[in-house]
Amino acid sequence: MITKFLSKLKSILFKSKAASDTPLAKTPKSKTKKKSAKSSKSSKSKIKKEDPKKIIEALKAIPGVGAKSAEAFYKAGFKTPKSITSAKDEDLLAVPGVGINLVKKLKNIK
């Protein structure tokens, strides 16, 4: 009951801030002209797709972060352990399933 109340309170308090301050916002990439077929192939080979499983495993390596919270962090846009430990408390609390105790643990890791 208390957990539901706290999560509801957290969603109400950080709803407007979370939308503007979270690292989720992706900037649109500008389109560039292709010069030749060779350059387009080499640029494709340089771009690596992120493997969600590897990223989540890396996030689980943080002390106090389990499978569920690592997945929640990934879905919220945190892709590296450093991005989590350097994030503001409000941004971390805006992630579903993350409570104040986990945020305190993460801030002690620095």
Backbone hydrogen bonds in HBPLUS format (Angstrom, degrees):
<---DONOR---> <-ACCEPTOR-->    atom                        ^
c    i                          cat <-CA-CA->   ^        H-A-AA   ^      H-
h    n   atom  resd res      DA  || num        DHA   H-A  angle D-A-AA Bond
n    s   type  num  typ     dist DA aas  dist angle  dist       angle   num
A0005-PHE N   A0001-MET O   3.08 MM   4  6.33 157.2  2.13 144.8 151.1     1
A0006-LEU N   A0002-ILE O   2.85 MM   4  6.10 162.2  1.88 154.1 158.4     2
A0007-SER N   A0003-THR O   2.92 MM   4  6.10 161.2  1.96 149.8 154.9     3
A0008-LYS N   A0004-LYS O   2.94 MM   4  6.06 154.7  2.01 144.9 152.1     4
A0009-LEU N   A0005-PHE O   2.85 MM   4  6.05 159.5  1.89 149.5 155.6     5
A0010-LYS N   A0006-LEU O   2.80 MM   4  5.93 157.5  1.85 147.0 153.5     6
A0011-SER N   A0007-SER O   2.95 MM   4  6.11 154.8  2.01 141.4 147.9     7
A0012-ILE N   A0008-LYS O   3.00 MM   4  6.24 147.0  2.11 144.2 153.2     8
A0013-LEU N   A0009-LEU O   2.88 MM   4  6.04 168.6  1.89 155.6 158.6     9
A0014-PHE N   A0010-LYS O   3.05 MM   4  5.96 164.8  2.07 148.2 152.3    10
A0018-ALA N   A0014-PHE O   2.80 MM   4  5.52 155.4  1.86 141.0 148.8    11
A0020-SER N   A0017-LYS O   3.08 MM   3  5.47 129.9  2.34 105.4 117.9    12
A0021-ASP N   A0017-LYS O   2.84 MM   4  5.82 155.9  1.90 164.6 172.5    13
A0022-THR N   A0018-ALA O   3.37 MM   4  5.42 147.2  2.49 129.7 131.7    14
A0040-SER N   A0036-SER O   3.31 MM   4  6.55 154.6  2.38 144.8 151.2    15
A0041-LYS N   A0037-ALA O   3.13 MM   4  6.32 151.2  2.22 144.0 151.1    16
A0042-SER N   A0038-LYS O   3.04 MM   4  6.27 161.6  2.07 151.5 156.2    17
A0043-SER N   A0039-SER O   3.01 MM   4  6.11 152.6  2.09 142.3 149.6    18
A0044-LYS N   A0040-SER O   3.12 MM   4  6.20 146.8  2.23 136.2 144.5    19
A0045-SER N   A0041-LYS O   3.10 MM   4  6.35 149.9  2.19 145.1 152.7    20
A0046-LYS N   A0042-SER O   3.17 MM   4  6.35 138.8  2.35 138.5 148.4    21
A0047-ILE N   A0043-SER O   3.28 MM   4  6.46 141.7  2.44 139.4 147.7    22
A0054-LYS N   A0051-ASP O   3.09 MM   3  5.48 120.3  2.46 108.2 121.9    23
A0055-ILE N   A0051-ASP O   3.11 MM   4  6.40 161.0  2.15 158.0 164.0    24
A0056-ILE N   A0052-PRO O   2.90 MM   4  6.05 163.9  1.93 151.9 156.1    25
A0057-GLU N   A0053-LYS O   2.99 MM   4  6.14 153.5  2.06 141.8 149.3    26
A0058-ALA N   A0054-LYS O   2.99 MM   4  6.21 150.6  2.07 142.7 150.5    27
A0059-LEU N   A0055-ILE O   2.95 MM   4  6.26 148.5  2.05 146.2 155.3    28
A0060-LYS N   A0056-ILE O   2.92 MM   4  6.16 142.1  2.06 143.8 154.2    29
A0061-ALA N   A0058-ALA O   3.25 MM   3  5.32 147.9  2.36  97.2 106.4    30
A0062-ILE N   A0059-LEU O   3.23 MM   3  5.75 165.0  2.25 111.7 116.3    31
A0065-VAL N   A0062-ILE O   3.10 MM   3  5.59 164.9  2.12 137.8 139.1    32
A0070-ALA N   A0066-GLY O   2.90 MM   4  5.90 150.7  1.99 145.0 154.0    33
A0071-GLU N   A0067-ALA O   3.04 MM   4  6.18 156.8  2.09 144.5 150.2    34
A0072-ALA N   A0068-LYS O   2.95 MM   4  6.20 151.6  2.03 144.0 152.6    35
A0073-PHE N   A0069-SER O   2.85 MM   4  6.05 156.2  1.90 146.9 152.8    36
A0074-TYR N   A0070-ALA O   2.96 MM   4  6.19 155.7  2.02 144.2 151.0    37
A0075-LYS N   A0071-GLU O   2.93 MM   4  6.16 160.8  1.96 148.4 153.2    38
A0076-ALA N   A0072-ALA O   2.95 MM   4  6.12 136.4  2.15 138.9 151.0    39
A0076-ALA N   A0073-PHE O   3.15 MM   3  4.99 125.2  2.47  90.1 104.6    40
A0078-PHE N   A0073-PHE O   2.98 MM   5  5.37 156.5  2.04 156.2 149.3    41
A0077-GLY N   A0074-TYR O   3.08 MM   3  5.25 155.8  2.14 103.2 110.8    42
A0083-SER N   A0080-THR O   3.15 MM   3  5.26 123.5  2.48  97.9 111.4    43
A0084-ILE N   A0081-PRO O   3.18 MM   3  5.22 128.1  2.46  95.2 108.4    44
A0085-THR N   A0081-PRO O   3.02 MM   4  6.34 167.6  2.04 155.8 158.2    45
A0086-SER N   A0082-LYS O   2.93 MM   4  5.92 143.4  2.07 145.5 154.2    46
A0087-ALA N   A0084-ILE O   3.28 MM   3  5.27 158.2  2.33 101.6 108.1    47
A0092-LEU N   A0088-LYS O   3.14 MM   4  6.49 155.9  2.20 151.0 157.6    48
A0093-LEU N   A0089-ASP O   2.88 MM   4  6.10 160.1  1.92 153.5 159.2    49
A0094-ALA N   A0090-GLU O   3.08 MM   4  6.16 128.5  2.35 134.1 146.3    50
A0095-VAL N   A0092-LEU O   3.16 MM   3  5.54 157.6  2.22 108.1 114.8    51
A0098-VAL N   A0095-VAL O   3.21 MM   3  5.75 157.1  2.27 140.3 139.0    52
A0103-VAL N   A0099-GLY O   3.15 MM   4  6.44 157.2  2.21 147.9 154.8    53
A0104-LYS N   A0100-ILE O   2.94 MM   4  6.18 153.4  2.01 147.2 153.9    54
A0105-LYS N   A0101-ASN O   3.06 MM   4  6.36 155.9  2.12 144.9 151.1    55
A0106-LEU N   A0102-LEU O   2.91 MM   4  6.17 158.1  1.96 150.5 156.4    56
A0107-LYS N   A0103-VAL O   2.97 MM   4  6.19 147.9  2.08 146.1 154.5    57
A0108-ASN N   A0104-LYS O   3.12 MM   4  6.34 136.4  2.32 141.4 152.2    58
A0108-ASN N   A0105-LYS O   3.22 MM   3  5.21 131.5  2.47  94.6 107.3    59
A0109-ILE N   A0106-LEU O   3.32 MM   3  5.30 148.7  2.43  96.3 105.0    60
